[in-house]
Amino acid sequence: MCGIFGYVGNKECISLLLEGLKKLEYRGYDSAGVAVIDNNRLIVEKCAGKISELEKLLDGNSHIDSHIGIAHTRWATHGRPSDENSHPHTDCKDEIAVVHNGIIENYLQIRRDLAADGHVFKSTTDTEIIAHLIEKNMNGSTSTSLRTSLEEAVRKAVSELTGSFAIAVISNKDPDKIIVAKRGSPLKIGLGDGETFVASDIPALIKYTKKVIFMGEQEMAVVTKNDVKVTDFAGNPVKKEVTLISWDPVSAEKGGYAHFMLKEIHEQPRAIRDTVADRVKDGQIHFDELEIDKKELGKINRVVFTACGTSWHAGLIGEYLIEQFVKIPCEVEYAAEFRYRHPVVDEKTLVIAISQSGETADTMGAVWEAKSRGAKVLSICNVVGSSIARESDGVLYTYAGPEIGVASTKAFTTQIVIIYLFSIMLGVIKGCVSQNESEKMVKELYELPQKVELILAQESKVEALSEKLYKSTNALYLGRGKGFPIALEGALKLKEVSYIHAEGYPAAEMKHGPIALIDKNMPVVVIALRGRRYEKILGNIEEVKARGGYVVAIAVDGDTEIKDKADDIFYIPHTTESLSPILAVIPLQLLAYYIAIKRGCHVDQPRNLAKSVTVE
Ligand code: F6R
């Protein structure tokens, strides 16, 4: 959802800006641009297309000597992707440059007022009005004398904006500082030695520094090479903590893999191990970072998971686990639906918000809604210090490491791991799970990374399967019980990276409609896990076969019954029914990946998508 990067220091900054932007390209890739100040001159270069296009454009600019600059990679909201609509945007005199992530909701009215005052606009974006507002505030009523500092002009401008934004502003009239402001969209400041960085996300910072300030809601900062001064929008100083980021810079590189998605699929054994480690001591589950105490958790009588996309699928698995281990009512809500209904939650409801990025606007809104209604909010996030993590009463981190591929993979499996551990712990607190049972279940989890490795070792089988499927135009994914969310997730992975239309269904629902779609051209992927619904899923396979459908089954090692029924079978190792979704999803991630590659799709940056959806 747009990436912002900024630098102020002693180094020549164009190459730094490009490097930072590349680390943020997963946030949007419709257009890119930079603004730098060279010898009191503001220089802006921008164009439609990916960062590689901007790189070409900047190729002839080696004469620029600049030590301060801002940069942007765009996911278009207002205004089509074009050169003019690319950020940075400037004021009438090209003295102020602004990059923005978010949506300004009242931009039309402001634009009309500014146009009536004589401001001339070059783009059709919501962002450009910010540059003109700052210009107006700096100049006061006359257009020649500068009467207000850049900082004050930005402060005044943001107070007039409704909607969400993270902005970075530079001006050749105040050439040594970047002014940043945040409401609703993520913004971090990286503290180097005699240099300071600004970025939407941590992967862009960790190569340069591990010391990071997380900007809070309605905060702005004056950023210079040696100092960061943070205030609220009213101008009151805000004391900020500096967080030390543990992510290794190498974790934000492809590490020899062709794509981040493939790398991240392969990282799952490590990600699961890291997520479990430290959470289990002497067979007991501990979440040291959890700030909601056990007494309070004991009073919880209902759980509501809220999330979007893949994280919502993890929530669906959570519903099965909470009901099974804790035996209290549990619901799963799309965050955007939950926040705008009139959700009935109270202080005995635990709302669990799941978000890899910790910045998803819909999920953030759901957190605020739940808190305003008195519920306790626990979040499951992958990004330390992210907005959702900070706004929640407690947070449990998945230690997946940076997830850069737009299609979520390792975040999903580690979210399930956290939910599994938390459900068992809550079950113990509530007296529904004995200590002995808890220890046994945790032991199963220890064996999981090795089982994921066994699946990954059979990658070539999935690749061969993709050869048979990649020309399909539609696909159906079916599952029962905990296999149902995996059917949804398998279908989502396929459609987002390969653009093949795919639907996930509870297998029993097939006969209530989707069965009409089945013919020889419709591949049906069936998640055939062992358990009390197994016979029924075999029945569903028969129904598909009877109508000429082509069945790919994900089955458990040693399943001989399925051999004569499915056309192709991928076997996963045996584990408990509760953990089997984690194993079942891995071949489906690989399948989506290889099908997309065969279709020539850009798997790390699928069209129209962006990671970290910070607009509603
Ligand atoms: C799909 C995918 C998205 C995200 C969703 C929520 O592969 O990545 O569906 O799961 O946008 O994002 P987070 O988890 O960051 O809140």
Residues whose N, C-alpha, C, O or C-beta is under 5 A from the ligand:
A	BS01	F6R	C308 G309 T310 S311 I354 S355 Q356 S357 G358 T360 V406 A407 S408 V613
